[in-house]
């Protein structure tokens, strides 16, 4: 099978290393010097049967605009980005739907930390699509026993699950950066679960999906791993480095999530994240208040 990967960052390289080498695989990046053997995006997608988009949310629109007209009508498209485009407030799947036939599109979301994916330590993901054929196809393209895949046709719930885990993982980085231990992180997990249940009801999200690979499983990997950019963003904020977090998907998604909810006063953990990241309040007193009341 002809496969293209758009984006040669850590997740793109992780996908590359996860694919069965029996496929013909081309990988592209806007920086053609990032890794060896890169090709232009046009060359990568023109004959591709399957295209993986592995770019940050801020880069999805330019990547689609430049490549969508070049895709074959029979190509399937898979996005590893499942958050929100900050400038438009669109979910990434909605953004893809404006350029690609929704029946040929899927989100792939779950505990898939790029470094672990690339080194063969195992991963899991939910293939979220209106078309189960994409799920059947993806089961055939990865190395055997490399990624555990499940299927869902509830694309919105899978996308929302990814947004929640990114946003709340910021809080766990703050906790680590301030020197709190696992006891407090255990408490924060319970707060996350309670608030996620409330958000699920407000936004009509499937609680079953949230508790699966694309939600709680991905949250655990993201909130606790030193490899997680969202966790690192929280740690940097706790250290006073406010600029670093701008590269975090969690911070990018936070304002849109708050707008969707309207009122977050009944969500103390989310309110704490808002106060720290958007109101620039000092993390330590905010976290102490969240923990001790």
N, C-alpha and C positions, 0 to 999 in steps of 0.2 A: 504494500500500500504506500502511496505517496503522502508523506506527512510534512507539514510546515509548522515551525514554531516561530512566532513573532515575539521577540524579546529574549535577549540572551543574558538576563540577570540571573540571580540565584534560582528563582523558581523555573525559569526557562531552561536552565542547565539541569535542574532536577528532573524536569519532564524528559529532557533529552536522554538522560542516563537511565530513565525508567522504561523507555520504549524498547520493544523487542528489535534487535538490530536487523531482523529479516525485512523490516520496513525500509523504504528509501526516505531518509529524513534530511530536510534542509532547515537550517536555523538562521534567522535574520535579526538584526538589531540596528537601530539608527546610528550607533557607533560601530562601524564595521571592523574596528580594531580591538573590540572588547575581548574576544576569544578567537582562536584560530578557526578557519574554515567557514566564516560567515558569508552569507550571500545577501544580495539586495532583497527587500521585501517582495518586489515584483517577481524576481526569479523564484523565490520560495513558494509563493502561493499559486502561480499560474497553472501548475499541473497537479496541485494538491487535492487529494480526496478528503483530507482531514486537516484542519488548521487550529492550532492551539494559540490563543492570545495570552501571553504571560507578561503583561505590562502593568505598571501602577494605574490606579484609577485616573490620574491626571493625564496619562498617556493613551488611554483607550480610544478617545475620539479621533485624535490624529492618526492612530494606527488603523482604525476602521475606515476612515475617510480615504486613506491612501491605498488600501488593499481591497476593500469590498468590491469595487468595480472590476477587479482582476480575478475574482473567484470564479471557478466553474459553477454552473447552475446546480451541479450535483454535489458540490462540496459541503461537508459538515463543519460547523464552527463550534469550538469549545473555549469558554473563557475561564481562566483561573482567577480572574478578578471578579469579586462578587459584591463590592461595596457600593458606594454612591459617588457620582461625579459631583464634586463640590460646587462648580460654577453653575450647573443647571439644576441640581437637586434630583437628577434622574438616577434611579437604580441602574446598575451597569447592564442588566438584562434588558431594561427598557431602551437604553441607548443602542444596544446591538439590534433590537427589534426594528429600529428606524432604518437600518442599513442591510439587515440580513433577514431572510425568511425565518420566522420564529420556529417553523417546523424543522429547520436545519440547524438549530442552535441549542446549546446546553451550557449550563454552569457546572463546573466541577469544584466542589467545596467540601472541606473536611480537614482533619488533622494531617496536614501535608507540609510540615516544615521543610523548607527547601534543602537545607543541608542534610537532613536525615533522608529525604527522598533521594537525593543524589548519591548517598553512600549506601543505599540498599537496606536501611534499617526497618523498612516497612512503613506503610501509610494506609489511610482509609479515606474514602470520599463518597459523597452522594452526587450522582449524575442527575441534575435537575433539568428536565426538558419536557416539552409537550409531545415529544416524539421518542418513544422507547427504543426505536431503531438505533439511536445514537448510543444509548447504553449498551445495546448488544454489540455495537461496533467497538466501543472502547474496551470491552472485556477481551477483545482479541488482539489489541495493539501493544499492550504492556507486557513486560517480561512476566513469566509465570510466577504466581505467588508473590507479587511485588506490591500491588495496591488492591486492597479489598474495596470493591465497588458495590453500592446499592443504588436503586433508582427511585426517583420521585417525580411526579408530574406537577408538584406544587412549587413552581419556580419562585414565587414571591416569598414563601415561608423559608425556603433555603437561603435566599438572598438576605432576608431580614435576620436570620440566624447568624450569618456571617458578619453583618453589621454590628449586632449586639456583642458578639464575642470580641470584635476588634475594639469597640468603645470601652467595654468593661475591663478588658485586659490592661488598659492604661492605668487603672486603679491599682492593679497588682504590681506594676512596675513602680508606682509611687510608694507603695508599702515596702517593697524591697529596698528602694533607694533611701527611705527614711530609717531603715534598719529594723523594721518589725519582722517577726519570725513566722513560722508556719502555723502557730496557734491563731494568730490574727488573720492570716490568709485563709485559714479554715472558716473563720467567722465571716470573712468577706465573700467566700464562695456561697455561704447560706444566704447572704443578702442579695447576691447576684441571682440566685435561683428564684427567690421570692419576687424580685423586681421583674425578672424575665417573664415569670408567669403573668404578672399584671400587664406587662407590655404586650405579651402575646394576645391577651384578651382585648386590649385597646386597639391593636392593629390587625386583629383577626388573623393571627398567625397560628399555624398548627403547632400545638405544644408537643405532639409526638415527634415532629420533625426537629424541633428545637432540642429535644433530648437525645437525638441521634448524632450521626457523624458530623453533619454540617453545623450543629449547634454546640451542645455541651461538650462533646468529645473534642471538637476543634478549640473550644474555649480553654479546656484544661491544657492542651498543648501550647496554646498561645499565651495564656496567663502565667504559666509556670516555667516555660523554657527560656534559657538565656539566649536562644537563637531567635526569639520573637522580637520583631521591630516595634510592635506596640508596647510590649513590656519594657524594652529599652527606652522608648519615648517617655514612659512614666518615670523611669529611673533618672533620666536626664532632667526632667522637670523638677524632680525632688532635689536634685543637685543645683538647681538654679539656672540650668541651661535651657532657656525657653525656645531658642531657635531650632534646636535639634529636632523637636517633636513634629515640625512641619512636614516631615517626610512620612509620618505615620498615617496609615489608613484609618485608624481609630479617631484621630483628631480631625481628619478630613470629613468623616461621616458624622461627627458629633453634632454640629449645628443643624444638619438636615434632620437627624433623628429627633432632636428636641422640637423642631418645627412640626414634625409629623405628630408628635405627642401632644403638643399644645401646652399642657400644664404638667410639669414634672415635680411639683412640690410634694407629691406622695411617693416619690422615688428618691430616697435620701442618698443612695450610693451614686445614682446618675447625677443628682444635684451637686454632689461633692466633686465629681469629675468636671461638671460644667464650671463650678466656682474656681477650680484650679486651672483649667485649660483655657476657658473663655473669659473669666473675670480676673485672671492673674492673681488670685488670692494665695496666700502662703499655704503650702501643702500640709505642714505638720498640724496646725490647729484644726484644719478642716478634717483631716483623717482622725485625729483624736476625738472630735465631736461625733463623727460617724461611728466610731468604735464604742465610745463610752457614754455618748449622749450628752 
